[in-house]
Amino acid sequence: MSQGAPNAAKAMLIAALIGGTSYVLAWGMDLPQGWDLAWKGTGVGFLTLFAALRARSVDGWLLAAVMLFGVLGDVLLGVNFITGALAFLVGHLVAIGLFLRNRRPVLSRSQLLLAVVLVPATVTIAFLLPTDRTAAPGVALYAAGLSAMAACAWISRFPRFWVGLGAVMFLVSDLLIFARMGQIAPSFEVGLAVWGLYFAGQVMICLGVSGKLAEEGR
């Protein structure tokens, strides 16, 4: 890694935090869609650059790919919901590969139980949430990939407080989105919870994985 890369990566992380947290301000500005989506994409977009600048191994580049599909999902959701969801789903599949490559060698019974229960519980809840029952199968399919990602994050060797918890926060954020499809009314508070849990979760995943890899010189 070149001498300037750490400073550049730090700058990208700061830009990501500024972009992701300030995006809430855009909600009351009635911006054109393009400007709104560009602002929305700055948070995870700069996280992608942060991860890429720190990548020194296959795992590092897989993390950058996870973030890349995240920002694609962020932007594409505003254009077409299904296309955005598919981008996120691809990111979840890449993340599953990353976490399984780095699975924890020994798991306690409680850790394994949580990982096993998380997938069917999430899929069942997600399937029941939409009022439009025609959307339920697609929501459940997406939830299967999402919950598998979170379960694999939980049993990976990466710091559980950062990566495992971050993945669960991502999961809860998406369940709130599904709940807005009929079970709860859209509001600023719900939107803030959705965005806050999602963006904080992505930051925690990115920092947890990249930090562990950096400790190992990878």
Beta strands, then each sheet from edge to edge (+ up, - down):
end
